[in-house]
Amino acid sequence: MASRNMLERFLAQGRDFERTFLDDDWSRMEQHFAADAVYETLGPGAERSVGRSELLNALRRAITNFDRRCDSRTLVTTAGPFREGVEVKREWACTFTLRGAPDLRIEGSERAVYRGDLIELLQGRLTPQSRLSLSAWIAAHGALLPPPGRRL
C-alpha cells in the first residue's frame, strides 16, 4: 500500500502543478515539498535550488520565462510513473505552440525522492536531443515570443 500512496502523492503533486500553471497560486504546492527540499535540473546549464521557497521560485521562473510565453503547452507522461524504493520516476513529452513557428516537442524525465510524505529532491532532465531542439528552436523563433510575464 505504501507504494500506491507514494504514487498517489506524486500524481497529486503533478495535478497541483498543472492547476498552479493555470492560476499562479503557488501556495498549493508547498504541501508537497519538505522545507529543505532541493530542485535540480540536470545536464548542461544545470541549476540547483535549495529550500522549498527557492524550489518553488525556480519552477515559477522556468514556466514564466518560457512555457507561459508560448500560445499553448501540452504535457503528457510517456512512461511511468514508477516507484523504486523512496523514488518515483516518470518520462514526459511536452509540445509548445507559438503562432508563426513550428511546434516544439521536447522530452525529458523527472525524479522525485521522498522523505515520508514529502518530496526532498526533485530532479528534471531534458534528453540530449531535446536540448538541441530547444536551442535551435529558440535561435530560429525566439524573437516571436512575447516578453516574460505574458500568460497563456
Contacts in CASP RR format, 6 or more apart in sequence:
PFRMAT RR
TARGET T0000
AUTHOR 0000-0000-0000
METHOD contacts of the structure
MODEL  1
MASRNMLERFLAQGRDFERTFLDDDWSRMEQHFAADAVYETLGPGAERSV
GRSELLNALRRAITNFDRRCDSRTLVTTAGPFREGVEVKREWACTFTLRG
APDLRIEGSERAVYRGDLIELLQGRLTPQSRLSLSAWIAAHGALLPPPGR
RL
3 83 0 8 1.000
6 83 0 8 1.000
6 86 0 8 1.000
6 88 0 8 1.000
6 114 0 8 1.000
7 81 0 8 1.000
7 83 0 8 1.000
7 88 0 8 1.000
9 32 0 8 1.000
9 114 0 8 1.000
9 117 0 8 1.000
10 81 0 8 1.000
10 88 0 8 1.000
10 90 0 8 1.000
10 112 0 8 1.000
11 81 0 8 1.000
12 32 0 8 1.000
13 29 0 8 1.000
13 32 0 8 1.000
13 112 0 8 1.000
13 119 0 8 1.000
16 28 0 8 1.000
16 29 0 8 1.000
16 31 0 8 1.000
16 32 0 8 1.000
17 29 0 8 1.000
17 59 0 8 1.000
18 75 0 8 1.000
19 25 0 8 1.000
19 28 0 8 1.000
20 26 0 8 1.000
20 28 0 8 1.000
20 29 0 8 1.000
21 63 0 8 1.000
21 67 0 8 1.000
21 68 0 8 1.000
21 73 0 8 1.000
22 152 0 8 1.000
24 60 0 8 1.000
24 151 0 8 1.000
26 56 0 8 1.000
26 60 0 8 1.000
29 56 0 8 1.000
29 59 0 8 1.000
30 52 0 8 1.000
30 56 0 8 1.000
32 118 0 8 1.000
32 119 0 8 1.000
33 51 0 8 1.000
33 52 0 8 1.000
33 55 0 8 1.000
33 56 0 8 1.000
33 118 0 8 1.000
33 119 0 8 1.000
33 120 0 8 1.000
33 122 0 8 1.000
34 52 0 8 1.000
34 115 0 8 1.000
34 118 0 8 1.000
34 119 0 8 1.000
34 120 0 8 1.000
35 51 0 8 1.000
35 52 0 8 1.000
36 50 0 8 1.000
36 51 0 8 1.000
36 52 0 8 1.000
36 120 0 8 1.000
37 50 0 8 1.000
37 51 0 8 1.000
37 52 0 8 1.000
37 55 0 8 1.000
37 118 0 8 1.000
37 119 0 8 1.000
37 120 0 8 1.000
37 121 0 8 1.000
37 122 0 8 1.000
38 48 0 8 1.000
38 49 0 8 1.000
38 50 0 8 1.000
38 51 0 8 1.000
38 55 0 8 1.000
38 120 0 8 1.000
38 121 0 8 1.000
38 122 0 8 1.000
39 47 0 8 1.000
39 48 0 8 1.000
39 49 0 8 1.000
39 54 0 8 1.000
39 55 0 8 1.000
39 58 0 8 1.000
39 59 0 8 1.000
39 121 0 8 1.000
39 122 0 8 1.000
39 123 0 8 1.000
40 46 0 8 1.000
40 47 0 8 1.000
40 48 0 8 1.000
40 49 0 8 1.000
40 121 0 8 1.000
40 122 0 8 1.000
40 123 0 8 1.000
40 124 0 8 1.000
41 47 0 8 1.000
41 123 0 8 1.000
41 124 0 8 1.000
41 125 0 8 1.000
42 123 0 8 1.000
42 124 0 8 1.000
42 125 0 8 1.000
43 125 0 8 1.000
43 126 0 8 1.000
43 131 0 8 1.000
44 131 0 8 1.000
47 58 0 8 1.000
49 55 0 8 1.000
49 57 0 8 1.000
49 58 0 8 1.000
55 122 0 8 1.000
64 148 0 8 1.000
64 149 0 8 1.000
65 148 0 8 1.000
66 96 0 8 1.000
66 145 0 8 1.000
67 73 0 8 1.000
67 96 0 8 1.000
67 152 0 8 1.000
68 148 0 8 1.000
68 149 0 8 1.000
68 150 0 8 1.000
68 151 0 8 1.000
68 152 0 8 1.000
69 98 0 8 1.000
69 145 0 8 1.000
69 146 0 8 1.000
69 147 0 8 1.000
69 148 0 8 1.000
69 149 0 8 1.000
69 150 0 8 1.000
70 96 0 8 1.000
70 97 0 8 1.000
70 98 0 8 1.000
70 104 0 8 1.000
70 145 0 8 1.000
70 152 0 8 1.000
71 97 0 8 1.000
71 98 0 8 1.000
71 99 0 8 1.000
71 152 0 8 1.000
72 96 0 8 1.000
72 97 0 8 1.000
72 152 0 8 1.000
73 94 0 8 1.000
73 95 0 8 1.000
73 96 0 8 1.000
73 152 0 8 1.000
74 94 0 8 1.000
74 95 0 8 1.000
75 92 0 8 1.000
75 93 0 8 1.000
75 94 0 8 1.000
76 92 0 8 1.000
76 93 0 8 1.000
76 94 0 8 1.000
77 90 0 8 1.000
77 91 0 8 1.000
77 92 0 8 1.000
78 91 0 8 1.000
78 92 0 8 1.000
78 93 0 8 1.000
78 107 0 8 1.000
79 90 0 8 1.000
79 91 0 8 1.000
80 89 0 8 1.000
80 90 0 8 1.000
80 91 0 8 1.000
81 88 0 8 1.000
81 89 0 8 1.000
81 90 0 8 1.000
82 88 0 8 1.000
82 89 0 8 1.000
82 90 0 8 1.000
86 113 0 8 1.000
86 114 0 8 1.000
86 115 0 8 1.000
86 116 0 8 1.000
87 111 0 8 1.000
87 112 0 8 1.000
87 113 0 8 1.000
87 114 0 8 1.000
88 111 0 8 1.000
88 112 0 8 1.000
88 114 0 8 1.000
89 109 0 8 1.000
89 110 0 8 1.000
89 111 0 8 1.000
89 112 0 8 1.000
90 109 0 8 1.000
90 110 0 8 1.000
91 107 0 8 1.000
91 108 0 8 1.000
91 109 0 8 1.000
91 110 0 8 1.000
92 107 0 8 1.000
92 108 0 8 1.000
92 109 0 8 1.000
92 110 0 8 1.000
93 105 0 8 1.000
93 106 0 8 1.000
93 107 0 8 1.000
93 108 0 8 1.000
94 105 0 8 1.000
94 106 0 8 1.000
94 107 0 8 1.000
95 103 0 8 1.000
95 104 0 8 1.000
95 105 0 8 1.000
96 103 0 8 1.000
96 104 0 8 1.000
96 105 0 8 1.000
96 106 0 8 1.000
97 103 0 8 1.000
97 104 0 8 1.000
98 104 0 8 1.000
98 141 0 8 1.000
98 144 0 8 1.000
98 145 0 8 1.000
99 144 0 8 1.000
100 141 0 8 1.000
100 144 0 8 1.000
101 137 0 8 1.000
101 140 0 8 1.000
101 141 0 8 1.000
101 142 0 8 1.000
101 144 0 8 1.000
102 137 0 8 1.000
102 141 0 8 1.000
104 133 0 8 1.000
104 134 0 8 1.000
104 137 0 8 1.000
105 133 0 8 1.000
106 126 0 8 1.000
106 127 0 8 1.000
106 130 0 8 1.000
106 133 0 8 1.000
106 134 0 8 1.000
107 126 0 8 1.000
107 127 0 8 1.000
107 129 0 8 1.000
107 130 0 8 1.000
108 124 0 8 1.000
108 125 0 8 1.000
108 126 0 8 1.000
108 127 0 8 1.000
108 130 0 8 1.000
109 124 0 8 1.000
109 125 0 8 1.000
109 127 0 8 1.000
110 122 0 8 1.000
110 123 0 8 1.000
110 124 0 8 1.000
110 125 0 8 1.000
111 121 0 8 1.000
111 122 0 8 1.000
111 123 0 8 1.000
111 124 0 8 1.000
112 119 0 8 1.000
112 121 0 8 1.000
112 122 0 8 1.000
112 123 0 8 1.000
113 119 0 8 1.000
113 120 0 8 1.000
113 121 0 8 1.000
113 122 0 8 1.000
114 120 0 8 1.000
126 134 0 8 1.000
END
